[in-house]
Amino acid sequence: MSSFRRTAALVATAGVGLAITFAGSPAQADVDAQRAQRTVDVRLIGINDLHGNIEPPTGSSGRVTLADGTTVNAGGAAYNATHIKNLRAQVKNSVVVGQGDLIGASPIVSALFHDEPTIDILNKVGLETTAAGNHEFDEGYKELLRIQQGGCHPVDGCQFNPTYTGAKFPILGANVTKVKTGLPALPPFWVEIRDGIPIGFIGMPLKDVPILVDPNGIKELQFGDEIKAANKYADLLNLIGIKSIVLLVHQGDQTAANGGPNGCTNTPGPGQLIAEKVSPKIDAVFSGHSHQHYNCTVKDPAGNPRPFIEGLAFGRELSVVDLKIDRKTRDVVRSETKAENKIVTQDVTPDPAIQAVIDQAKTKSGPIANKQIGTISADIVRAQAPTGESPLGNLIADSQLAATTGNGAVIALMNPGGVRADLTFPSSPQNEGNGVVTYGEAFTVQPFGNILQTVTLTGAQLKTVLEQQFTATRTIVLQPSANLTYSWSTSAPFGSKIADLKISGTPVDPATSYRVTINSFLQGGGDGFPGFTVGTAITGGGIDLDAFAAYLGSHPNQAPPALGRITTIP
């Protein structure tokens, strides 16, 4: 790690100018050889939304759908490491980067140790830098600093290894500042040097982090506009002589149709807006957050092409961008850029050093993770129907209602983003087809540890919350317990979509009060539901995962709940 790179990040954080003297020059013979070559080849290898999936993910989360509709099993950190090593071997000058959410919302094998196993693995594979995502803030800003800097967890201590030394790569947040001072809360950029050429990486989460995580953990932070932040630091990098600039942004788009790993079938959204509008000084845009895959070329504000790329979540794909950099100008030759999403297939030899970390985590988490908590009779999936509900979302809402009837709850609502994986049958390799669900598998479905809270809402306030599911920029349909039914109109204007709202078959009275169970994330207005914050008479419950586990335990051979709680009308 060069002193230049350290200085660049520190000076950028302080918000002051920087004069550079490039140290560590190659021998004169090497310089002469370099001058004989007009360009430098640099390979960028990006990974996004790993979410601590160090073991191969299961079910649909462990497959990649190709353009022809066939699927390939993919993912797993030990396979990922081998693919990264192979990709690096093909191009001498390679840089491994991340686009955020590498930790957080993780399976128990990593989450039980506050994702220290995942950081250990990323250190070992040589990740050079990453953008922060929203899930890096799941346990708050102070915990993110501990993840970066090292030290034992203040409550749980060091449970994975005797010490924790921190991430060897900087976690970037160019648009994250401190409320009181306006100064950067995280390093805004990082610089790598390859064959004497500096390459700047600007990294950041999406500006909507405050509605995606517990606000109590980030109350000292503010999250700014992504485009403004990217342009600010692109100008700074350019000023100090760094002409090759890459944006790592934890924001992306949905896909309109399956185009395979390298189709450009994204529905233009916030990711593409950023990719098109950020400074022409930025040569490539790596994106994340949407858990989709696409490989697009967009035009920057000056009309020049640049890649806009995202790989599938959970370590199933690596986004590879090959650059040619002109030695004289130190800038990217845009016309020579090539981009591709590479599938992390499982037909390579897993990296033994990485597998050793995984095995250690499995051994230490095993007594908890392998405990049986229930059984299922078929796959219970999180995929949402056109109405917005899903079998697994319905099941979780039912479990939360059952756990809080003592609080007077009459319905429960679950945010779909909190349902992280399917329950598959047979759900464990060792269960011999009997549908066993382990605590570890339930944890993978619900990893956040949110507190259940029951609040009082009037019928009118409940309808307002349900109307907030639909906006011009997003649709997030809350998962309802079985006794809540309604219809929503696909054509009615925003604010007037909900109809035929009933609880246990009885129409909801706007003036009547109802006890509604939600998790603490929603109660704080998470996912853009401010209507929940007006709830009164808040009564706390248990942990959401505990409610789910208890429900599965009391309902053996649980079948997928039927859909139909929500219907649509023209």
C-alpha positions as CSV (number, residue, x, y, z in Angstrom):
1,M,0.0,0.0,0.0
2,S,1.7,3.2,-1.1
3,S,2.1,6.3,1.0
4,F,0.5,8.2,-1.9
5,R,-2.7,6.2,-1.7
6,R,-2.9,6.8,2.1
7,T,-2.2,10.5,1.7
8,A,-4.8,10.9,-1.0
9,A,-7.6,9.5,1.1
10,L,-6.6,11.3,4.2
11,V,-6.2,14.7,2.5
12,A,-9.5,14.2,0.7
13,T,-11.2,13.5,4.0
14,A,-9.8,16.7,5.4
15,G,-11.1,18.6,2.4
16,V,-7.8,20.3,1.6
17,G,-5.6,20.5,-1.5
18,L,-2.9,18.0,-2.3
19,A,0.4,18.2,-4.2
20,I,1.7,14.9,-5.3
21,T,5.2,13.5,-5.7
22,F,5.0,10.0,-7.1
23,A,7.3,7.7,-5.2
24,G,8.5,4.3,-5.8
25,S,9.4,4.8,-9.5
26,P,10.4,1.7,-11.4
27,A,13.9,1.2,-12.6
28,Q,15.1,3.2,-15.6
29,A,15.0,0.1,-17.8
30,D,11.4,-0.4,-16.9
31,V,10.6,3.2,-17.6
32,D,12.2,3.0,-21.0
33,A,10.1,-0.2,-21.7
34,Q,6.9,1.5,-20.6
35,R,7.6,4.5,-22.8
36,A,7.7,2.2,-25.7
37,Q,4.1,1.2,-25.0
38,R,1.4,3.7,-25.6
39,T,-1.2,2.2,-23.2
40,V,-1.5,0.3,-20.0
41,D,-4.1,-2.5,-19.7
42,V,-5.9,-2.5,-16.4
43,R,-8.6,-4.9,-15.3
44,L,-11.2,-3.9,-12.7
45,I,-13.0,-6.8,-10.9
46,G,-16.1,-5.7,-9.0
47,I,-18.3,-7.5,-6.5
48,N,-21.6,-6.2,-5.1
49,D,-24.2,-7.2,-2.6
50,L,-22.4,-10.2,-1.2
51,H,-24.3,-9.9,2.1
52,G,-21.9,-12.2,3.9
53,N,-22.8,-15.2,1.7
54,I,-19.5,-16.9,2.2
55,E,-21.1,-20.4,1.7
56,P,-22.7,-21.1,-1.7
57,P,-26.2,-19.6,-1.5
58,T,-29.1,-22.0,-1.8
59,G,-32.4,-22.1,-3.8
60,S,-33.0,-19.4,-6.4
61,S,-30.5,-17.2,-4.6
62,G,-27.8,-19.7,-5.6
63,R,-28.6,-19.7,-9.4
64,V,-27.9,-17.5,-12.3
65,T,-30.5,-17.4,-15.1
66,L,-28.9,-17.2,-18.6
67,A,-30.4,-15.4,-21.6
68,D,-31.9,-18.7,-22.9
69,G,-33.7,-19.3,-19.6
70,T,-31.4,-22.1,-18.4
71,T,-29.8,-21.8,-15.0
72,V,-26.3,-22.3,-13.5
73,N,-25.5,-22.9,-9.9
74,A,-23.2,-20.1,-8.7
75,G,-21.6,-18.4,-5.7
76,G,-19.6,-19.3,-2.7
77,A,-16.6,-17.4,-1.4
78,A,-14.1,-20.2,-2.0
79,Y,-15.2,-20.4,-5.7
80,N,-15.2,-16.6,-5.9
81,A,-11.6,-16.4,-4.7
82,T,-10.5,-18.9,-7.4
83,H,-12.3,-16.9,-10.1
84,I,-10.8,-13.7,-8.9
85,K,-7.3,-15.3,-8.9
86,N,-7.9,-16.6,-12.5
87,L,-9.1,-13.2,-13.7
88,R,-6.1,-11.5,-12.1
89,A,-3.7,-13.9,-13.8
90,Q,-5.0,-12.9,-17.2
91,V,-4.2,-9.2,-16.8
92,K,-1.1,-8.1,-14.8
93,N,-2.6,-4.8,-13.6
94,S,-5.8,-5.7,-11.9
95,V,-7.8,-4.1,-9.1
96,V,-10.6,-5.7,-7.1
97,V,-13.3,-3.4,-5.9
98,G,-16.8,-3.5,-4.2
99,Q,-20.0,-1.7,-4.7
100,G,-21.5,-2.0,-1.2
101,D,-23.6,-4.4,0.9
102,L,-20.7,-6.8,1.1
103,I,-21.8,-7.3,4.8
104,G,-25.1,-7.0,6.5
105,A,-28.3,-9.1,6.1
106,S,-25.9,-12.0,6.2
107,P,-26.5,-15.7,6.9
108,I,-25.8,-16.8,10.4
109,V,-22.4,-18.3,9.5
110,S,-21.1,-14.7,9.1
111,A,-23.7,-12.7,11.0
112,L,-23.2,-14.5,14.3
113,F,-19.7,-13.0,14.3
114,H,-20.8,-9.5,13.1
115,D,-19.5,-10.4,9.6
116,E,-15.9,-10.7,10.7
117,P,-15.5,-13.9,8.7
118,T,-16.6,-12.1,5.6
119,I,-14.1,-9.3,6.2
120,D,-11.4,-11.8,6.8
121,I,-12.2,-13.4,3.4
122,L,-12.3,-10.1,1.6
123,N,-8.9,-9.2,3.1
124,K,-7.5,-12.5,1.9
125,V,-8.8,-12.2,-1.7
126,G,-7.2,-8.8,-1.9
127,L,-10.1,-6.4,-2.1
128,E,-8.6,-3.0,-2.6
129,T,-11.6,-0.7,-1.8
130,T,-15.4,-0.7,-1.7
131,A,-18.3,1.7,-1.5
132,A,-20.4,1.5,1.6
133,G,-23.9,0.3,0.9
134,N,-26.9,0.8,3.1
135,H,-26.4,-2.6,4.9
136,E,-22.9,-1.5,6.1
137,F,-24.9,0.8,8.4
138,D,-27.2,-1.9,9.7
139,E,-25.5,-1.8,13.1
140,G,-24.8,1.9,13.0
141,Y,-22.0,4.2,12.1
142,K,-19.8,3.3,15.2
143,E,-20.0,-0.4,14.3
144,L,-19.0,0.4,10.7
145,L,-15.9,2.2,12.0
146,R,-15.1,-0.8,14.1
147,I,-15.4,-3.0,11.1
148,Q,-13.0,-0.7,9.3
149,Q,-10.5,-0.1,12.0
150,G,-10.6,-3.3,14.1
151,G,-11.2,-4.1,17.7
152,C,-13.5,-6.5,19.5
153,H,-17.2,-5.9,19.5
154,P,-18.2,-3.8,22.5
155,V,-20.9,-6.3,23.6
156,D,-20.0,-9.7,22.2
157,G,-16.2,-9.3,22.2
158,C,-14.1,-11.3,19.7
159,Q,-15.9,-14.6,19.2
160,F,-14.5,-15.6,15.8
161,N,-10.8,-15.0,16.3
162,P,-8.9,-13.9,19.5
163,T,-8.5,-10.5,17.9
164,Y,-10.1,-8.6,15.0
165,T,-7.7,-6.3,13.1
166,G,-10.3,-4.7,10.7
167,A,-10.7,-4.3,7.0
168,K,-7.5,-3.9,5.0
169,F,-9.5,-2.0,2.4
170,P,-11.1,1.4,2.8
171,I,-14.9,1.6,2.9
172,L,-15.9,4.8,1.0
173,G,-18.7,7.2,1.4
174,A,-18.2,10.3,-0.7
175,N,-21.8,11.5,0.0
176,V,-21.7,10.7,3.8
177,T,-20.9,13.7,6.0
178,K,-21.3,14.5,9.7
179,V,-24.3,16.6,10.6
180,K,-22.5,18.9,13.0
181,T,-19.4,19.7,10.9
182,G,-20.2,18.8,7.3
183,L,-16.9,16.9,7.1
184,P,-16.7,13.5,5.5
185,A,-17.7,10.7,7.8
186,L,-15.9,8.1,5.6
187,P,-13.1,8.4,3.0
188,P,-14.6,9.7,-0.2
189,F,-12.1,8.2,-2.6
190,W,-9.2,5.9,-3.0
191,V,-6.3,5.7,-5.4
192,E,-4.5,2.7,-6.8
193,I,-1.4,2.9,-9.0
194,R,-0.8,0.4,-11.7
195,D,2.4,0.6,-13.9
196,G,2.9,4.1,-12.7
197,I,-0.7,5.2,-13.7
198,P,-2.9,6.4,-10.8
199,I,-6.6,5.3,-10.9
200,G,-9.1,7.0,-8.7
201,F,-12.1,5.3,-7.2
202,I,-15.0,7.3,-5.8
203,G,-17.4,5.2,-3.7
204,M,-20.7,5.9,-2.0
205,P,-24.0,4.5,-0.8
206,L,-27.3,5.6,-2.1
207,K,-28.7,8.8,-0.6
208,D,-31.8,6.9,0.7
209,V,-29.8,5.1,3.5
210,P,-31.8,6.9,6.3
211,I,-35.1,5.2,5.2
212,L,-33.4,1.8,4.8
213,V,-31.7,1.3,8.2
214,D,-32.4,2.0,11.9
215,P,-32.2,5.8,12.1
216,N,-30.8,5.7,15.7
217,G,-27.5,4.2,14.5
218,I,-26.8,7.0,11.9
219,K,-28.3,10.1,13.6
220,E,-25.0,11.9,13.4
221,L,-24.8,11.4,9.7
222,Q,-26.3,12.9,6.6
223,F,-26.4,11.4,3.1
224,G,-26.2,13.7,0.1
225,D,-27.0,13.5,-3.5
226,E,-24.9,10.9,-5.3
227,I,-24.3,13.0,-8.5
228,K,-23.1,16.1,-6.7
229,A,-20.7,14.1,-4.5
230,A,-19.3,12.2,-7.4
231,N,-18.7,15.4,-9.4
232,K,-17.1,17.1,-6.5
233,Y,-14.5,14.4,-6.0
234,A,-14.0,13.8,-9.7
235,D,-13.0,17.4,-10.0
236,L,-10.6,17.0,-7.1
237,L,-9.0,13.9,-8.5
238,N,-8.6,15.6,-11.8
239,L,-7.1,18.7,-10.1
240,I,-4.4,16.6,-8.5
241,G,-3.5,14.8,-11.7
242,I,-5.6,11.7,-11.6
243,K,-7.4,11.3,-14.9
244,S,-8.6,7.7,-14.8
245,I,-11.6,7.7,-12.5
246,V,-14.1,5.0,-11.6
247,L,-17.4,5.4,-9.7
248,L,-18.5,2.7,-7.3
249,V,-22.1,3.5,-6.3
250,H,-24.5,1.4,-4.3
251,Q,-27.5,2.3,-6.4
252,G,-28.8,0.4,-9.4
253,D,-31.9,-0.5,-11.5
254,Q,-34.4,-3.2,-11.9
255,T,-34.5,-5.3,-15.1
256,A,-37.5,-5.3,-17.4
257,A,-36.8,-8.8,-18.8
258,N,-34.1,-11.5,-18.4
259,G,-31.2,-10.7,-20.7
260,G,-28.7,-12.9,-18.9
261,P,-25.6,-11.6,-17.2
262,N,-24.6,-9.4,-20.1
263,G,-27.9,-8.1,-21.4
264,C,-28.8,-4.4,-21.0
265,T,-32.4,-4.9,-20.0
266,N,-32.5,-2.6,-17.0
267,T,-35.5,-0.4,-16.6
268,P,-33.9,3.1,-16.6
269,G,-34.1,4.3,-13.0
270,P,-31.9,5.9,-10.3
271,G,-28.8,3.9,-11.3
272,Q,-28.9,4.8,-14.9
273,L,-29.6,8.4,-14.1
274,I,-26.4,8.5,-12.0
275,A,-24.4,6.7,-14.7
276,E,-25.5,9.2,-17.4
277,K,-25.3,12.4,-15.3
278,V,-22.1,12.2,-13.4
279,S,-19.0,14.1,-14.6
280,P,-17.5,13.2,-17.9
281,K,-14.3,12.8,-16.0
282,I,-15.6,9.5,-14.7
283,D,-14.7,6.6,-17.0
284,A,-16.8,3.7,-15.7
285,V,-19.7,3.2,-13.3
286,F,-20.0,0.1,-11.2
287,S,-23.4,-0.2,-9.5
288,G,-25.2,-2.3,-6.9
289,H,-28.2,-2.5,-4.6
290,S,-30.9,-3.8,-6.9
291,H,-29.6,-7.4,-6.9
292,Q,-30.0,-7.5,-10.7
293,H,-27.5,-8.1,-13.5
294,Y,-27.0,-5.9,-16.5
295,N,-24.1,-4.7,-18.7
296,C,-24.9,-1.4,-20.4
297,T,-23.0,1.3,-22.2
298,V,-24.3,4.8,-21.5
299,K,-23.2,8.2,-22.8
300,D,-21.8,10.7,-20.3
301,P,-22.8,14.4,-20.4
302,A,-20.1,15.0,-23.0
303,G,-21.5,12.3,-25.3
304,N,-18.7,9.7,-24.7
305,P,-19.5,6.1,-23.9
306,R,-18.8,4.5,-20.5
307,P,-19.9,1.1,-19.0
308,F,-22.7,0.9,-16.5
309,I,-22.6,-2.5,-14.9
310,E,-24.0,-4.6,-12.0
311,G,-23.6,-8.3,-11.1
312,L,-26.0,-10.5,-9.3
313,A,-26.0,-10.5,-5.5
314,F,-24.7,-13.1,-3.1
315,G,-21.4,-13.5,-4.9
316,R,-22.8,-15.2,-8.0
317,E,-21.2,-12.9,-10.5
318,L,-18.1,-10.7,-10.8
319,S,-18.3,-7.5,-12.9
320,V,-15.2,-7.2,-15.0
321,V,-14.2,-4.0,-16.8
322,D,-11.0,-3.9,-18.9
323,L,-9.5,-0.5,-19.5
324,K,-6.8,0.8,-21.7
325,I,-5.1,3.9,-20.2
326,D,-3.0,6.2,-22.3
327,R,0.4,6.6,-20.7
328,K,0.8,10.2,-21.9
329,T,-2.6,11.6,-20.8
330,R,-3.1,9.0,-18.0
331,D,-6.8,8.9,-19.1
332,V,-8.9,6.0,-20.2
333,V,-9.2,5.4,-23.9
334,R,-13.0,5.0,-23.8
335,S,-13.4,3.3,-27.2
336,E,-11.2,0.4,-26.0
337,T,-13.2,-0.3,-22.8
338,K,-14.7,-3.8,-22.5
339,A,-17.1,-5.0,-19.9
340,E,-18.5,-8.4,-18.9
341,N,-20.3,-10.0,-16.0
342,K,-18.5,-13.3,-15.2
343,I,-20.5,-16.1,-13.5
344,V,-18.9,-17.5,-10.4
345,T,-19.4,-21.1,-11.4
346,Q,-18.7,-24.0,-9.0
347,D,-16.7,-26.1,-11.5
348,V,-13.4,-24.7,-10.3
349,T,-11.2,-25.8,-7.4
350,P,-12.3,-23.9,-4.3
351,D,-9.5,-21.7,-2.8
352,P,-8.2,-23.7,0.2
353,A,-7.3,-20.7,2.3
354,I,-10.8,-19.2,1.9
355,Q,-12.4,-22.6,2.5
356,A,-10.5,-22.8,5.8
357,V,-12.2,-19.6,7.0
358,I,-15.6,-20.8,6.0
359,D,-15.0,-24.1,7.7
360,Q,-14.0,-22.3,10.9
361,A,-17.1,-20.2,10.8
362,K,-19.3,-23.2,10.2
363,T,-17.7,-25.1,13.0
364,K,-18.1,-22.3,15.5
365,S,-21.7,-21.4,14.4
366,G,-22.8,-25.0,13.9
367,P,-24.3,-25.8,17.3
368,I,-26.6,-22.8,16.9
369,A,-27.1,-22.9,13.2
370,N,-28.0,-26.6,12.9
371,K,-30.6,-26.7,15.6
372,Q,-34.0,-27.9,14.2
373,I,-36.8,-25.4,14.7
374,G,-39.5,-26.8,12.4
375,T,-40.5,-28.6,9.3
376,I,-42.0,-27.6,5.9
377,S,-43.8,-29.7,3.3
378,A,-42.7,-27.7,0.2
379,D,-40.6,-24.8,-0.9
380,I,-41.9,-21.5,0.6
381,V,-40.6,-18.7,-1.5
382,R,-40.2,-15.0,-1.2
383,A,-40.9,-14.2,-4.8
384,Q,-43.8,-11.8,-5.0
385,A,-46.9,-12.3,-7.1
386,P,-48.2,-9.4,-9.3
387,T,-50.3,-8.4,-6.3
388,G,-47.2,-7.9,-4.3
389,E,-47.7,-10.7,-1.7
390,S,-45.5,-13.8,-1.4
391,P,-46.0,-17.1,0.4
392,L,-43.0,-16.5,2.7
393,G,-43.9,-12.9,3.4
394,N,-47.4,-14.1,4.3
395,L,-46.0,-16.8,6.6
396,I,-43.8,-14.3,8.4
397,A,-46.6,-11.8,8.9
398,D,-48.7,-14.7,10.4
399,S,-45.9,-15.5,12.8
400,Q,-45.6,-11.9,13.9
401,L,-49.4,-11.6,14.5
402,A,-49.3,-14.9,16.5
403,A,-46.5,-13.6,18.7
404,T,-48.2,-10.3,19.6
405,T,-51.8,-11.2,20.2
406,G,-51.1,-10.5,23.8
407,N,-50.4,-6.9,22.8
408,G,-53.9,-6.7,21.4
409,A,-52.7,-7.0,17.8
410,V,-55.4,-7.8,15.2
411,I,-53.2,-7.6,12.1
412,A,-49.5,-7.7,11.2
413,L,-47.5,-6.2,8.3
414,M,-44.0,-7.2,7.2
415,N,-41.7,-5.3,4.8
416,P,-40.7,-7.5,1.8
417,G,-37.1,-6.3,1.9
418,G,-36.7,-8.0,5.2
419,V,-37.4,-11.4,3.7
420,R,-33.9,-12.3,2.5
421,A,-34.1,-15.9,1.2
422,D,-36.4,-18.8,0.4
423,L,-37.2,-21.8,2.7
424,T,-36.4,-24.7,0.5
425,F,-37.5,-28.4,0.7
426,P,-35.5,-30.3,1.6
427,S,-34.0,-27.3,3.4
428,S,-30.9,-29.0,4.8
429,P,-28.5,-31.3,3.0
430,Q,-28.5,-33.6,6.0
431,N,-32.3,-33.8,6.5
432,E,-32.9,-36.7,4.1
433,G,-35.9,-35.1,2.5
434,N,-38.0,-34.6,5.7
435,G,-38.2,-30.8,5.3
436,V,-36.3,-29.8,8.4
437,V,-35.8,-26.1,8.9
438,T,-32.8,-25.2,11.0
439,Y,-32.2,-22.0,13.0
440,G,-29.5,-21.0,10.6
441,E,-31.9,-21.3,7.6
442,A,-34.5,-19.2,9.4
443,F,-31.8,-16.7,10.3
444,T,-30.9,-16.4,6.6
445,V,-34.5,-15.6,5.9
446,Q,-34.7,-13.0,8.7
447,P,-31.3,-11.8,9.7
448,F,-31.9,-8.3,11.0
449,G,-33.0,-9.0,14.6
450,N,-35.8,-6.3,14.5
451,I,-38.0,-5.9,17.5
452,L,-41.7,-6.5,17.0
453,Q,-43.8,-3.5,18.0
454,T,-47.6,-3.2,18.2
455,V,-49.0,0.3,17.6
456,T,-52.5,1.8,17.5
457,L,-53.6,3.2,14.2
458,T,-57.1,4.4,13.1
459,G,-58.6,2.9,10.1
460,A,-57.9,6.1,8.2
461,Q,-54.2,6.0,9.3
462,L,-54.0,2.3,8.2
463,K,-55.3,3.1,4.8
464,T,-52.8,6.0,4.5
465,V,-50.0,3.6,5.3
466,L,-51.2,1.1,2.6
467,E,-51.4,4.0,0.1
468,Q,-47.8,4.8,0.8
469,Q,-46.9,1.4,-0.8
470,F,-47.3,3.1,-4.2
471,T,-45.3,6.1,-5.3
472,A,-44.1,7.4,-8.7
473,T,-40.6,6.0,-8.0
474,R,-41.2,2.7,-6.3
475,T,-43.8,0.1,-5.3
476,I,-43.2,-1.8,-2.0
477,V,-46.1,-4.0,-1.0
478,L,-46.2,-4.9,2.7
479,Q,-46.8,-8.6,3.4
480,P,-50.1,-9.0,5.3
481,S,-51.3,-11.4,7.9
482,A,-54.1,-13.8,6.9
483,N,-56.9,-11.7,8.4
484,L,-56.1,-8.5,6.5
485,T,-57.5,-8.3,2.9
486,Y,-57.8,-5.5,0.4
487,S,-57.6,-4.7,-3.3
488,W,-55.4,-2.1,-5.0
489,S,-56.0,-0.5,-8.4
490,T,-53.4,-0.5,-11.0
491,S,-54.8,2.6,-12.7
492,A,-56.1,4.8,-9.8
493,P,-54.0,7.8,-8.9
494,F,-51.5,7.7,-6.1
495,G,-53.2,8.1,-2.8
496,S,-56.4,6.5,-4.0
497,K,-55.4,3.0,-4.9
498,I,-56.7,1.0,-1.9
499,A,-60.2,-0.4,-1.8
500,D,-62.3,-3.0,0.0
501,L,-60.0,-2.9,3.1
502,K,-61.2,-5.5,5.6
503,I,-60.0,-7.1,8.9
504,S,-61.3,-10.6,9.5
505,G,-63.9,-10.0,6.8
506,T,-65.2,-6.8,8.4
507,P,-64.8,-3.5,6.5
508,V,-62.2,-1.2,8.2
509,D,-63.9,1.9,9.8
510,P,-61.8,5.0,9.3
511,A,-62.6,6.3,12.8
512,T,-62.0,3.0,14.7
513,S,-58.6,2.2,16.3
514,Y,-56.8,-1.0,15.5
515,R,-53.7,-2.6,17.0
516,V,-51.2,-3.3,14.3
517,T,-47.9,-5.3,14.6
518,I,-44.9,-4.2,12.6
519,N,-41.1,-4.4,13.2
520,S,-39.0,-1.7,14.6
521,F,-37.6,-0.8,11.2
522,L,-41.1,0.0,9.9
523,Q,-42.1,1.7,13.1
524,G,-39.3,4.2,12.5
525,G,-40.6,5.0,9.1
526,G,-38.3,2.6,7.2
527,D,-38.8,1.9,3.5
528,G,-40.6,5.2,3.1
529,F,-43.6,4.5,5.4
530,P,-43.9,7.6,7.6
531,G,-47.5,6.6,8.3
532,F,-46.3,4.1,10.9
533,T,-44.5,6.8,12.9
534,V,-47.9,8.3,14.0
535,G,-48.9,5.1,15.7
536,T,-49.6,5.4,19.4
537,A,-49.6,3.2,22.5
538,I,-46.5,1.4,21.3
539,T,-46.0,-2.0,23.0
540,G,-42.8,-3.9,22.4
541,G,-42.6,-7.6,21.6
542,G,-39.9,-10.1,21.0
543,I,-37.4,-10.4,18.2
544,D,-38.9,-11.1,14.7
545,L,-36.7,-14.2,14.2
546,D,-37.8,-15.7,17.5
547,A,-41.5,-15.2,16.5
548,F,-40.8,-16.9,13.2
549,A,-39.0,-19.8,14.8
550,A,-41.7,-20.3,17.4
551,Y,-44.4,-20.3,14.7
552,L,-42.6,-22.9,12.6
553,G,-42.1,-25.0,15.8
554,S,-45.8,-24.9,16.5
555,H,-46.9,-25.6,12.9
556,P,-45.1,-28.8,11.8
557,N,-45.0,-29.6,8.1
558,Q,-45.9,-26.0,7.3
559,A,-47.2,-25.6,3.8
560,P,-46.8,-22.5,1.7
561,P,-49.6,-20.1,2.7
562,A,-52.1,-19.5,-0.1
563,L,-52.0,-16.1,-1.9
564,G,-55.1,-14.0,-2.3
565,R,-54.9,-11.7,0.7
566,I,-54.3,-8.9,-1.7
567,T,-56.0,-8.6,-5.1
568,T,-55.7,-6.1,-7.9
569,I,-58.4,-4.3,-9.9
570,P,-58.0,-2.3,-13.1
